Amino acid sequence: MKDLLFSVEEYMSRVTKTKASMEEKGMDVLIVTDPANMNYLTGFDGWSFYVHQGVIVALDEEQPIWFGRGQDGNAARISTYLEERNIYAYTDDYVNNPAKHPYEYVADILRERGLDKKTIGTEVDAYYYSAKCQQTIEACLPDAKFVNGYNLVNWVKIVKSEREISFIRNAAQIVQKAMDTAYNLIDIGVRQCDVAAEVLKTQIKGTDEFGGEYSAIAPLMPAGVRTSTPHLSWSDDVYKDGDTVILELSGCYRHYHCPLSRTMILGNAGQKVRDLGATVAEGLTAALEGIRPGMLAEDVERIWAKTIEKSGFVKDSRIGYSMGLAYPPDWGEHTASLRPGDKTVLVPGMTFHMIPGIWLDDCGVDTSESFVVTETGAEPFCNYRRELLVK
């Protein structure tokens, strides 16, 4: 029995848009290996991206072709709309075998379908697509021309459908519950790992109406001096008087994410952290309120930079990025960034995580909002107090 989250028509519309982009770039075939892109085009869902798998999109084929490990073949039959003739499962002796490689099997599929002399795009910089994959497919198909197909599908999926946006709204409800869990439990003398365990439970349990999904990134919950850098998580230390605690969490529903960051201060936190928190919140609010469809991505960063200029604080990294459907290790879409030089035009249906955190040598503040571009501006997915969370 098929278990589809979207109609076959919506999936095929995505394939059609992908083929149009392929034609524009001179590709006959695209091998898609990013698990989020596989899901986007076919619905395929499985924790099997640690072995070689993918989806082949060919201009001459109506449906994509899935390939993967033999024991994952039924996942393709259950979670995708693909016909049986488009599901190829290789035997287990291809797995972790130095004598043979799954992309030899992929080359056989392309020969069988008459695609071995075409112009073939591959996601050369995608997670899980290795140098060995590229070397193998090129060696097996000497008459094919290979080109860079990285991020092609990512750009197709940057504008979300109404149903996709409804999934992110569900994720927003989950992340707000997770943030409440963290705020209620974090206190002086409490172990960080104990709070993290309850946050993870909340993320998975979801709400009474719908459950949650594993997030593409683990909860990032550094405390104390560890807040001076953005990508540390919890430890088994206890929270201390004066600690700053960063909470970068995400709700996740059907692999659609809604990240949200807030910063807590415990007890006698320093004035520098309080000033930094006020600056970040002011800049974030101004940037959100200034967004209009038709603006460039870099225009949003300009609003932020101008707003915080008087504070003396400086942020030398981007303040946001497109996000949505994702698998580990990242919930970003690797397309548009809110930073100088990015000329992406904002259009309704794009979804972003604006995260203008600032990290200093001994502390940091991270306050963020996920939002959708609308016909009139930007609508945050969450409604959670934006100031520092004081306890």
N, C-alpha and C positions, 0 to 999 in steps of 0.2 A: 504494500500500500504506500502511495506517495504521501509525503508529509511536507507540503510546500507552504512557505510563509507568504509568498506573493503569487499572483496569478501567472500562468504560463505566458499570457500576453505581456505582462510587465517584464518578465525575464527576457522575452524575445525582443522587446523594445530596447532593452539594454544591449543585447547582442547586436541589433541593427545599428545603434549609435556607435558601438565599438568597431563594427565593420566599416562604417563611414569614416571614422578616424584612421583606420588602417589604410583604406584606399587613398586618403589624403596624403598619407606618409609613404605610400608606395609599397605596402606590405600585402602579400597574398595570404600569409599565415601568421598567427600570433600564438606563441606558447605562453600561457598564463600560469604562474606558479605561486604568486602571492595568495595566501589562503583567503583573505578578504575579497580579492578579485574573483577567485574561483567561486566563492559563495555568491557574490553579486551577480555573476553571469548564469549560474546554474542552480544555486541553492545548496551546493555541497557543503556539508558540515561534519567535521570529525576532528578529533585531536590526533591527526595523522600527518601533520605537516613536518614532523621530524624525519620522515622518509620522503623520497622523491615522488611527487604527484603533481598533477597539473590539468589544465584544460586547454585544448587546442581549438582555436577559432580560425576557420578558413572561409574565405570569401565564397568558395564554391560549395560549402556545406551549410545546410539550413541550420542544423543544431551544432553546438560545440561538441567536442569529443573529450571525455574524461579518461585519464589514465592514472593508475596508482597501484598500490600493493594489493595482492590478492585478497587478503582478509578485510580490506577496506572497500572491496567492490560492492558489497551490500549496502554500505553507507551511501554510495552513489545511487544505488537503486531506490533507496528509501527517501533520501533528502533532495533528489533532483528530479527534473521532468524529462531527463534524457531517455531516448529509446535504447533498448538493449544493445543494438548494433553500435552505439556510440559510447559504450562503457568497456574499457580495456583494463584488465587486472593482471599484473605480472606475477609470476611465481616467486616464492619467497627466497629462492637462491640468488635473486638480484639484490637482496638487502644486505648491506655491509659486506659485500663480497669484492675483494680487490681484483678478482679475475673477470668480473663482468659488471656492467653498470646499467641502471634503469634507462638511461638515455639511448642505449643501444636498442632497447625495446621501443622507445618513442620513435626512433628512426625507422624501425620496421613498420609502425603504424602509418607514418607519413608516406613510406613507399607503397604500402597497401592501398592507400587512398589517392595515390598519384600526386602527392604533394612534395616529393623529394627533390624537385628541381625548381621550386618556387623561391620567392623572396620571403624569408622567415624572420619574424621579430621575436626576440626573447627579452624577458625582464632581467636585464643583465645586472642590475644593482638591487634586486629585490632580496629580502630575507629568504633564506632556504634555497636560493638558486646559486649553486656553487660554481667555481671556476672549472671544476671537473665536469659538470653538466655541459657547459659551453664547449669545452674541449672535445668531449665525447660526441655531441651532436654534430659538430663541424667535421670531425674525422669520419663519421658514419655517412654523412651526406655531402660529398665533395662537389656535387653539381648544384647545390643550393647556395643562395646568397643570404647572408645573415646580417641583420640590422638591429639597432637598439629599439626595443619595444617597451623599455622601462617607463612606468607611470602612465602609459596610454590609457589603460582602464581606470586608473586613479582619477584622471581628469574627466573621464566620462561620468564617473559617479559623484563628482563634487556637488552637483545640484540634486537635491533629494526630492523624492516623490512625497505626497501627503502621507502615505502609509509609513514610509521610512521616518518621516518627522514624528509621526505618532509613536513609533518605537522609541525615539530619543526622548519624547515627553515621558514615557513610562520609565525610562532610565533616570530621568530627572527626579521623579518621585522617590526612586530607590536611593539615589545619592544623598538626597536631603535627609532621609532616615538614617543613612550611614553617618552623616555629619553629626546629627543629633546624638547618635550612639557614642561617637568619639567625645563630643563635648561633655556629655553627661558622666562619662566614666573616667576621663583624664583628671587626675588630681595628684597632689603632692603625696608621695609614698606608694603610688600605684605602679605596678610593673607595666612597661610599655607593651610587652608582648601580650599581656592579658587584654589590654584594650584592643590591640590589633586583631586578636582572635574574635572578639565580639563584632568589630567592624566587618570582618570578612563574613561572619555569619549573617549580618544584616544585609550585606550586598547580595548574598545568594538567596536568602529567604524572601527578599523583596517585600511586596505588600500583600494584603489579603486577596487582592484581585489578580495579581500576577507575580510570578517568581522572578528572581534575578539570574544572572549568568556570570561565569567567571570573567573578570576584567582582563583586558590585554596587558595592563600594568598592575603590579601588586600595590596595595595601599602604601603611599610614600608618607611616612610619619616621623621624620627626624625631630629630635628634641635637643635643647641646649646648643652647644657650639656646632652640632651637626646640622643646624638650620642654615649654616653659612654656605651650603651647597644644596642644589635642588633635588638630587636623585638618590638620597639615602632613605632607608626605611626605619623600622623600629629596631630596638635591641631588647635585652632582658633587664636593662637598668630600670630603676624607679624614677618617676618624675620628681624634680626637685623645685624648691622655692626659687622663683626668679626665672624658671625655664621659659623659653619660647618654644612652641610646638607647631610645626607646619603640618597641615593635613591636606594632601592632594589625593583625592579619592575619585572614584567614578562609579556611577550606576551603570549597569549593562543589561540590556534586554534584547534577546535574540541577536547578540553580538553588536548591537548598536549602543554606543557609549554616550554618556553625558558627564564629562569631568567637571569637578568643582573643587576649588582650593580655598581654604581659610587658614588663618593663623591665630593660635591661642597664646595667651600669656598667663603664667601662673604666679600668683603672689606678687613679690616685689620686682617686677620686670623693669628694665632700664628705660629711661626716657627716649633714648635713640630708637628703640624698637617701636615705641608708641608713635613717634614722629614718622618713622618709616611706614608704619601701617596706615596712618592718615594720608600720607602722600600717595601710596599705591592705590588706596580706595578712591581718592579724588581723581587721579588720572584714569583709572578704570571706568569710573562713572562718566567722566567727560567723553571718553572715547566711544563708549557704548551709545551715549545720547547723540553723538555727532554722526553716527553712521547713516548713510543713505544709499539706496541702490544706485549703481552707476559710478560710485566712488571707486578709486583704486585701493588695493590692499595697503599700499604705502601711505595713503592719506589717513588711514586710521591711526597708524603709528605716529604720524605728525601731530595729531590732536593730543595723543598721550604725552609726547615729548614736550610739546609747548606747555601743557598743563602743569607738568612737574618741574619745569625748568627753574622756577623760583626756589624750589626746595634745596637745590644743591646736590640732590641724589642723581645718579646716572645709571641707566640700564644699557648695557652694550650687547644685548641679545634680542631676538625677535620677541614681540609681545603676544603672539598667537599664531594659530595654524588651523587649517581645515581638518575636521574630524568627523567621525561617524561610525561606519561599519569597520570592525577591526578584530584581529586576532593577535596574540602575543607575538612580538614583544612591545608593540606600540599601538596606541589608539589614534595617532595622527595619520592623515591620508597622504602625506609627502607631496603635497601640491602647493597650494597658496599659503604664504606666510605673511603675517602682518609685520612688515619691516621695510626699511628704506630700500627702494629699487624693485619691489614687487609690483608689477603693473597689472595684476589680475583685477578685472572689473568685477565688483560685487554685484550679484544678481539674486533675486528672491529664490529661496530654496537652498542656498549655500549655508552650511553650518560650520561654526568655528568655536574653538576654545581660546578665549582671550585670557592670557596668563602673564600679566606684566609683573612678575615677581622680581624682587631686587635682593641680591645676596651680597653681604659685606664680609669682611674678614672674620668676624666673630658672631654674626647672627644674620638672619634674613627674614623677609616677610613675603608670603605668597598668597595673594588673593585673586581669584579668577572667576570668570563666568563663561558658560557655554551659551551660544546664541544662534538664532536663525535669522538670516537676512530676509526682511519682509518687503512688501510693496512700498512701505513708508519709512523703514528704518531697521532697527535691530531689536529682536525680542528675546530676552534672556529666558532660558528654559527653566531656571530655578528662581525661587523667591526666598532667598536666605540672607539674613542680615550680613551686610558687607563689611562692617567695622571689625576691628580686632575682637576676638572672643576672649573676654577677661574672666578669670576665675581666681 
